Amino acid sequence: MTDMQRAAARRREELEMFRDWMHSHPHRSDPDVRPAAIDWLNSHIAELDKPQEMKNTLRPGRVRLRARLRSLVTLILTQTTRVE
């Protein structure tokens, strides 16, 4: 497990603990805020459960071909030619 995965697991446990506490102690929280707080906790727990999407990601130092070609064409077009 990487550090990020351990941190996410620890955060998930903390959020679940808070949610369980809210369910087991309903008289200790504001009744108007309690449903919103539980929804907020559930949504953040669900976000942590999602696998990290790696779609369209690049390794550090890598540039997409389109961006590289665009920069090369721009460089070529902006250069001044010297004719002697």
Buried (B, 14 or more C-beta within 10 A) or exposed (E): EEEEEEEBEEEBEEBBEBBEEBEEEEEEEEEEEBEEBBEBBEEBBEEBEEEEEEEEEEEEEEEEEEEEEEEEEEEEEEEEEEEE
